[in-house]
Amino acid sequence: SAPFNDPHLSSQWHYHNTGQQSGYVSGMDINLFKAWEIETGNEEVIVSILDAGVEFNNSDLADNMWINQAEKNGTTGIDDDNNGYVDDIYGYNFCAVGNSNAMYGTLEPGDHGTHVAGVIAAVNGNGIGVHGIAGGRYPDKGVQIMCLQSISDEDGSSDYPRILQYAAENGAVISQNSWGYLGANHTPQVDKIAIDYFTEFAGTDKYGNQVGPMKGGLVIFSAGNDSVEVGHPAMYETCLSVAAIGPRGKYAYYTNYGDWVDVCAPGGDMYVDALRGGVYSTLVGNKYGGLQGTSMACPHVSGLAALIVSEFGKEGFTSADLRRIIEESCDPSIYLTNPSMEGKLGRGMIDVVRSIASFSEVAPDVVE
C-alpha cells in the first residue's frame, strides 16, 4: 500500500507510523501518505538549507538540487552571473576562508546537512533509499534544495545576514535552520533584521513585486536540544519555531519548549528504539541512517511548507498565508499524551493532510 517504491519507507515512521516497532504509537506521524495523493512537490519552490554542506551529488538528492545554470555552464573561478559569488553552482559555502572560494571546490558535505535535505526533498519513487516530504514523483522533480553552508567541522559562519540575503535574492522562499546559539539569552539584532528581510522580500523583485510562487518568505528554526524553556534565534517571533516529538507521541527528552514554540514535529527518540527511533534519512556517501533532535523536527515543517507552496503558491499567496495554514492545521491532540507540556509545544503536531485540506473548495456532504 506504500505510495512509492523506495525501500526504506518502513523505517520512516515519522511519515507513516503504524506501530511498526514495539512501543510505537500508530498515528504518531505527520499524516503524509494521503497528502501525496494531491501534491508531492513542485520544482518552482526553492528551500534554502542553512546547515553543514549538503552532498549535492548524492544519488537520492541530486535530482532535486537547486542549480545556478550560469555558473554550472560558465568558467571555473569566474563569477559568471556577476552576483558577487564565484562558482555558486548549488548554493555557496559561507564558511570558506574570506567567503571567496568556490562552493563547487570547497563544499564540505556533512551528515547533518545531508540528513536535513533528505527529509525535505529526497527523491520519491526512484527505487532507492528514502522519501522526502516534497521530493516529487520521479522522474518529475520535487522542490529544489539550495545549499548555503553555514556550518563546518571547525566553526560556523557569523555572516547570517549575508546568507539570508543570498537566499532571498536567488529565489528561495523557505529558509530551513536547524541550528541555534548555545547558552544565548537573546537573538542578536542583526539576525532579527536579516530574518525580517527574508520574511518581507523573498519571492519579490527589487521593487517589491511578487516574482516567485509566494510573496515573502518563511524562516523556520529548530527549538534547540537543551531541555530548557529558552532557545535563540528560535524565540524571535518572526521565526516559526519547532519542538520535537518521539515515535510514542511523547515530547522528546531533549527538546526545548515554552510558550514561544509554534508547532511540534517528529524529531526522534533513540531511547525508545536505538536502531529505528530516530528520523531516518540520507547521509554522506549515499548512506542512510537515523538521527534525532529538533534539527530533525525542523525539516519536517520546512517540507510541509514546501508542499503547501507547491500546491497553493500563486499570485497573491503570501508567507503570512503559509504560516497561518501550518499553525491552524496542527493537531492539538498531542497534548493528550503530553499534559505536563500544555501550551509549551505550540499549536500541536503538524498534519500534512489537514494543511492541504484547509484550502479545499469542495463542500462536505450534508449530514442527514
ROMARNU-186218 format. One record per residue (C-alpha): x, y, z; residue in three letters; residue number from 1. Coordinates in steps of 0.5 Angstrom, whole numbers, plus 500, padded with zeros to 3 digits. Example, Ala and Ser with C-alpha at 12.3 -4.5 7.8 and 13.67 -1.06 7.14 Angstrom:
<tidos>
TIDO|xx|yy|zz|residuo|num
TIDO|525|491|516|ALA|1 $
TIDO|527|498|514|SER|2 $
</tidos>
This chain:
<tidos>
TIDO|xx|yy|zz|residuo|num
TIDO|500|500|500|SER|1 $
TIDO|506|505|500|ALA|2 $
TIDO|505|510|495|PRO|3 $
TIDO|513|510|493|PHE|4 $
TIDO|518|504|492|ASN|5 $
TIDO|524|507|495|ASP|6 $
TIDO|526|501|500|PRO|7 $
TIDO|527|505|507|HIS|8 $
TIDO|520|508|507|LEU|9 $
TIDO|518|503|513|SER|10 $
TIDO|524|506|517|SER|11 $
TIDO|521|513|516|GLN|12 $
TIDO|516|512|522|TRP|13 $
TIDO|515|520|522|HIS|14 $
TIDO|512|520|516|TYR|15 $
TIDO|507|514|517|HIS|16 $
TIDO|507|511|524|ASN|17 $
TIDO|503|504|524|THR|18 $
TIDO|506|502|531|GLY|19 $
TIDO|511|498|526|GLN|20 $
TIDO|516|498|532|GLN|21 $
TIDO|515|495|539|SER|22 $
TIDO|512|501|543|GLY|23 $
TIDO|511|506|537|TYR|24 $
TIDO|504|509|537|VAL|25 $
TIDO|500|509|531|SER|26 $
TIDO|498|515|528|GLY|27 $
TIDO|504|519|531|MET|28 $
TIDO|507|522|525|ASP|29 $
TIDO|506|528|520|ILE|30 $
TIDO|500|524|516|ASN|31 $
TIDO|504|525|510|LEU|32 $
TIDO|501|519|505|PHE|33 $
TIDO|494|522|504|LYS|34 $
TIDO|497|529|502|ALA|35 $
TIDO|502|525|497|TRP|36 $
TIDO|496|524|493|GLU|37 $
TIDO|495|531|492|ILE|38 $
TIDO|502|534|492|GLU|39 $
TIDO|509|531|492|THR|40 $
TIDO|513|538|491|GLY|41 $
TIDO|514|543|485|ASN|42 $
TIDO|521|545|483|GLU|43 $
TIDO|519|552|483|GLU|44 $
TIDO|519|552|490|VAL|45 $
TIDO|526|553|493|ILE|46 $
TIDO|528|552|500|VAL|47 $
TIDO|535|554|503|SER|48 $
TIDO|538|550|508|ILE|49 $
TIDO|543|554|513|LEU|50 $
TIDO|547|548|515|ASP|51 $
TIDO|553|544|514|ALA|52 $
TIDO|554|542|507|GLY|53 $
TIDO|549|538|503|VAL|54 $
TIDO|552|532|499|GLU|55 $
TIDO|550|535|492|PHE|56 $
TIDO|552|529|488|ASN|57 $
TIDO|548|524|493|ASN|58 $
TIDO|544|519|489|SER|59 $
TIDO|538|521|493|ASP|60 $
TIDO|538|528|493|LEU|61 $
TIDO|542|530|486|ALA|62 $
TIDO|536|531|482|ASP|63 $
TIDO|533|536|487|ASN|64 $
TIDO|539|540|488|MET|65 $
TIDO|538|548|486|TRP|66 $
TIDO|543|549|480|ILE|67 $
TIDO|545|556|478|ASN|68 $
TIDO|546|555|471|GLN|69 $
TIDO|550|561|469|ALA|70 $
TIDO|556|558|474|GLU|71 $
TIDO|555|551|472|LYS|72 $
TIDO|556|553|465|ASN|73 $
TIDO|561|558|466|GLY|74 $
TIDO|568|558|467|THR|75 $
TIDO|571|556|474|THR|76 $
TIDO|574|561|478|GLY|77 $
TIDO|570|567|475|ILE|78 $
TIDO|563|570|477|ASP|79 $
TIDO|560|569|471|ASP|80 $
TIDO|553|572|473|ASP|81 $
TIDO|556|578|477|ASN|82 $
TIDO|552|577|483|ASN|83 $
TIDO|559|577|488|GLY|84 $
TIDO|560|570|489|TYR|85 $
TIDO|565|565|485|VAL|86 $
TIDO|562|559|482|ASP|87 $
TIDO|556|559|487|ASP|88 $
TIDO|553|553|483|ILE|89 $
TIDO|549|549|488|TYR|90 $
TIDO|549|555|493|GLY|91 $
TIDO|555|557|497|TYR|92 $
TIDO|560|556|502|ASN|93 $
TIDO|560|561|507|PHE|94 $
TIDO|565|558|512|CYS|95 $
TIDO|570|559|506|ALA|96 $
TIDO|576|563|508|VAL|97 $
TIDO|574|570|507|GLY|98 $
TIDO|568|568|504|ASN|99 $
TIDO|571|568|497|SER|100 $
TIDO|573|561|495|ASN|101 $
TIDO|568|557|490|ALA|102 $
TIDO|563|552|493|MET|103 $
TIDO|564|547|488|TYR|104 $
TIDO|571|546|490|GLY|105 $
TIDO|570|547|498|THR|106 $
TIDO|564|545|499|LEU|107 $
TIDO|564|540|506|GLU|108 $
TIDO|559|535|505|PRO|109 $
TIDO|556|534|512|GLY|110 $
TIDO|552|528|515|ASP|111 $
TIDO|547|534|519|HIS|112 $
TIDO|546|538|513|GLY|113 $
TIDO|545|532|508|THR|114 $
TIDO|540|529|513|HIS|115 $
TIDO|536|535|514|VAL|116 $
TIDO|536|536|506|ALA|117 $
TIDO|533|528|505|GLY|118 $
TIDO|528|530|510|VAL|119 $
TIDO|525|536|506|ILE|120 $
TIDO|527|533|499|ALA|121 $
TIDO|530|526|498|ALA|122 $
TIDO|527|524|491|VAL|123 $
TIDO|521|520|491|ASN|124 $
TIDO|520|514|487|GLY|125 $
TIDO|527|513|484|ASN|126 $
TIDO|527|506|487|GLY|127 $
TIDO|533|508|492|ILE|128 $
TIDO|534|510|499|GLY|129 $
TIDO|529|514|503|VAL|130 $
TIDO|523|519|501|HIS|131 $
TIDO|523|527|502|GLY|132 $
TIDO|516|530|504|ILE|133 $
TIDO|517|535|498|ALA|134 $
TIDO|521|530|494|GLY|135 $
TIDO|517|530|488|GLY|136 $
TIDO|515|524|484|ARG|137 $
TIDO|520|521|480|TYR|138 $
TIDO|522|523|474|PRO|139 $
TIDO|518|529|476|ASP|140 $
TIDO|522|534|480|LYS|141 $
TIDO|521|536|487|GLY|142 $
TIDO|522|542|491|VAL|143 $
TIDO|529|545|490|GLN|144 $
TIDO|535|545|495|ILE|145 $
TIDO|539|551|496|MET|146 $
TIDO|545|549|500|CYS|147 $
TIDO|548|555|504|LEU|148 $
TIDO|554|552|508|GLN|149 $
TIDO|554|556|515|SER|150 $
TIDO|557|550|519|ILE|151 $
TIDO|564|547|518|SER|152 $
TIDO|568|542|523|ASP|153 $
TIDO|572|548|525|GLU|154 $
TIDO|566|553|526|ASP|155 $
TIDO|560|557|524|GLY|156 $
TIDO|559|563|520|SER|157 $
TIDO|558|569|523|SER|158 $
TIDO|555|572|517|ASP|159 $
TIDO|548|570|518|TYR|160 $
TIDO|545|577|515|PRO|161 $
TIDO|549|576|508|ARG|162 $
TIDO|547|568|508|ILE|163 $
TIDO|539|570|508|LEU|164 $
TIDO|540|576|503|GLN|165 $
TIDO|543|571|498|TYR|166 $
TIDO|537|566|499|ALA|167 $
TIDO|532|572|498|ALA|168 $
TIDO|536|575|492|GLU|169 $
TIDO|537|568|489|ASN|170 $
TIDO|529|565|489|GLY|171 $
TIDO|529|562|496|ALA|172 $
TIDO|522|563|500|VAL|173 $
TIDO|523|558|505|ILE|174 $
TIDO|529|558|510|SER|175 $
TIDO|531|552|514|GLN|176 $
TIDO|535|553|520|ASN|177 $
TIDO|537|547|525|SER|178 $
TIDO|542|551|529|TRP|179 $
TIDO|542|556|535|GLY|180 $
TIDO|546|559|540|TYR|181 $
TIDO|549|555|545|LEU|182 $
TIDO|547|559|552|GLY|183 $
TIDO|545|565|549|ALA|184 $
TIDO|540|570|553|ASN|185 $
TIDO|538|574|547|HIS|186 $
TIDO|538|574|539|THR|187 $
TIDO|543|579|536|PRO|188 $
TIDO|539|585|533|GLN|189 $
TIDO|543|584|526|VAL|190 $
TIDO|540|577|526|ASP|191 $
TIDO|533|580|527|LYS|192 $
TIDO|534|585|522|ILE|193 $
TIDO|536|579|517|ALA|194 $
TIDO|530|575|519|ILE|195 $
TIDO|525|581|518|ASP|196 $
TIDO|529|582|511|TYR|197 $
TIDO|528|575|508|PHE|198 $
TIDO|521|575|511|THR|199 $
TIDO|519|581|507|GLU|200 $
TIDO|523|581|501|PHE|201 $
TIDO|524|573|499|ALA|202 $
TIDO|520|572|493|GLY|203 $
TIDO|520|579|490|THR|204 $
TIDO|524|583|486|ASP|205 $
TIDO|528|590|488|LYS|206 $
TIDO|521|594|487|TYR|207 $
TIDO|517|589|492|GLY|208 $
TIDO|513|586|486|ASN|209 $
TIDO|512|578|487|GLN|210 $
TIDO|516|574|482|VAL|211 $
TIDO|516|567|486|GLY|212 $
TIDO|511|563|488|PRO|213 $
TIDO|510|566|494|MET|214 $
TIDO|511|574|496|LYS|215 $
TIDO|515|574|502|GLY|216 $
TIDO|519|568|506|GLY|217 $
TIDO|518|564|512|LEU|218 $
TIDO|524|563|517|VAL|219 $
TIDO|524|556|520|ILE|220 $
TIDO|528|555|526|PHE|221 $
TIDO|529|549|531|SER|222 $
TIDO|528|550|538|ALA|223 $
TIDO|534|547|541|GLY|224 $
TIDO|536|541|545|ASN|225 $
TIDO|538|543|552|ASP|226 $
TIDO|531|541|555|SER|227 $
TIDO|530|548|557|VAL|228 $
TIDO|525|554|556|GLU|229 $
TIDO|530|558|552|VAL|230 $
TIDO|532|558|545|GLY|231 $
TIDO|535|563|540|HIS|232 $
TIDO|534|565|535|PRO|233 $
TIDO|528|561|535|ALA|234 $
TIDO|525|565|540|MET|235 $
TIDO|525|571|536|TYR|236 $
TIDO|517|572|534|GLU|237 $
TIDO|518|573|526|THR|238 $
TIDO|521|566|526|CYS|239 $
TIDO|517|559|526|LEU|240 $
TIDO|520|555|532|SER|241 $
TIDO|519|547|532|VAL|242 $
TIDO|520|543|538|ALA|243 $
TIDO|521|535|538|ALA|244 $
TIDO|516|529|539|ILE|245 $
TIDO|518|522|539|GLY|246 $
TIDO|515|515|536|PRO|247 $
TIDO|511|514|542|ARG|248 $
TIDO|508|521|542|GLY|249 $
TIDO|512|524|548|LYS|250 $
TIDO|516|530|547|TYR|251 $
TIDO|523|528|546|ALA|252 $
TIDO|527|529|553|TYR|253 $
TIDO|532|533|550|TYR|254 $
TIDO|527|538|546|THR|255 $
TIDO|527|546|548|ASN|256 $
TIDO|520|548|550|TYR|257 $
TIDO|516|554|552|GLY|258 $
TIDO|510|559|550|ASP|259 $
TIDO|514|561|545|TRP|260 $
TIDO|514|555|541|VAL|261 $
TIDO|510|555|535|ASP|262 $
TIDO|509|548|533|VAL|263 $
TIDO|512|541|534|CYS|264 $
TIDO|514|535|529|ALA|265 $
TIDO|518|528|530|PRO|266 $
TIDO|525|529|532|GLY|267 $
TIDO|526|522|534|GLY|268 $
TIDO|528|519|541|ASP|269 $
TIDO|533|514|541|MET|270 $
TIDO|532|512|548|TYR|271 $
TIDO|525|509|545|VAL|272 $
TIDO|529|505|540|ASP|273 $
TIDO|536|506|539|ALA|274 $
TIDO|536|503|532|LEU|275 $
TIDO|530|506|529|ARG|276 $
TIDO|528|511|534|GLY|277 $
TIDO|531|517|530|GLY|278 $
TIDO|529|520|524|VAL|279 $
TIDO|531|516|518|TYR|280 $
TIDO|534|520|512|SER|281 $
TIDO|540|521|507|THR|282 $
TIDO|547|521|510|LEU|283 $
TIDO|554|523|506|VAL|284 $
TIDO|557|517|502|GLY|285 $
TIDO|550|515|499|ASN|286 $
TIDO|548|512|506|LYS|287 $
TIDO|542|512|510|TYR|288 $
TIDO|541|513|518|GLY|289 $
TIDO|537|515|524|GLY|290 $
TIDO|539|522|527|LEU|291 $
TIDO|535|525|533|GLN|292 $
TIDO|534|532|535|GLY|293 $
TIDO|530|539|534|THR|294 $
TIDO|534|539|528|SER|295 $
TIDO|531|533|525|MET|296 $
TIDO|524|536|527|ALA|297 $
TIDO|525|543|524|CYS|298 $
TIDO|526|540|516|PRO|299 $
TIDO|519|536|517|HIS|300 $
TIDO|516|543|518|VAL|301 $
TIDO|520|546|512|SER|302 $
TIDO|518|540|508|GLY|303 $
TIDO|511|541|510|LEU|304 $
TIDO|512|549|508|ALA|305 $
TIDO|515|547|501|ALA|306 $
TIDO|509|542|500|LEU|307 $
TIDO|504|548|501|ILE|308 $
TIDO|507|553|497|VAL|309 $
TIDO|508|548|491|SER|310 $
TIDO|500|547|492|GLU|311 $
TIDO|497|554|493|PHE|312 $
TIDO|503|558|491|GLY|313 $
TIDO|501|563|486|LYS|314 $
TIDO|500|571|485|GLU|315 $
TIDO|498|574|492|GLY|316 $
TIDO|500|568|496|PHE|317 $
TIDO|504|571|502|THR|318 $
TIDO|508|568|507|SER|319 $
TIDO|503|570|512|ALA|320 $
TIDO|498|566|509|ASP|321 $
TIDO|503|560|509|LEU|322 $
TIDO|505|561|517|ARG|323 $
TIDO|497|561|518|ARG|324 $
TIDO|496|555|515|ILE|325 $
TIDO|501|551|518|ILE|326 $
TIDO|499|553|525|GLU|327 $
TIDO|492|553|524|GLU|328 $
TIDO|492|546|522|SER|329 $
TIDO|496|543|527|CYS|330 $
TIDO|493|537|531|ASP|331 $
TIDO|493|539|539|PRO|332 $
TIDO|491|532|541|SER|333 $
TIDO|499|531|542|ILE|334 $
TIDO|497|535|549|TYR|335 $
TIDO|493|529|551|LEU|336 $
TIDO|500|525|551|THR|337 $
TIDO|503|531|554|ASN|338 $
TIDO|499|534|559|PRO|339 $
TIDO|505|537|563|SER|340 $
TIDO|507|541|557|MET|341 $
TIDO|500|544|556|GLU|342 $
TIDO|502|550|552|GLY|343 $
TIDO|509|549|551|LYS|344 $
TIDO|509|545|545|LEU|345 $
TIDO|506|550|540|GLY|346 $
TIDO|499|549|537|ARG|347 $
TIDO|501|542|536|GLY|348 $
TIDO|503|537|532|MET|349 $
TIDO|504|539|524|ILE|350 $
TIDO|499|535|520|ASP|351 $
TIDO|500|535|512|VAL|352 $
TIDO|493|533|510|VAL|353 $
TIDO|490|538|515|ARG|354 $
TIDO|494|543|512|SER|355 $
TIDO|493|541|505|ILE|356 $
TIDO|485|541|506|ALA|357 $
TIDO|485|548|509|SER|358 $
TIDO|484|550|502|PHE|359 $
TIDO|479|545|500|SER|360 $
TIDO|474|549|496|GLU|361 $
TIDO|469|542|496|VAL|362 $
TIDO|464|543|501|ALA|363 $
TIDO|463|537|506|PRO|364 $
TIDO|457|532|505|ASP|365 $
TIDO|451|534|508|VAL|366 $
TIDO|449|531|515|VAL|367 $
TIDO|443|527|514|GLU|368 $
</tidos>
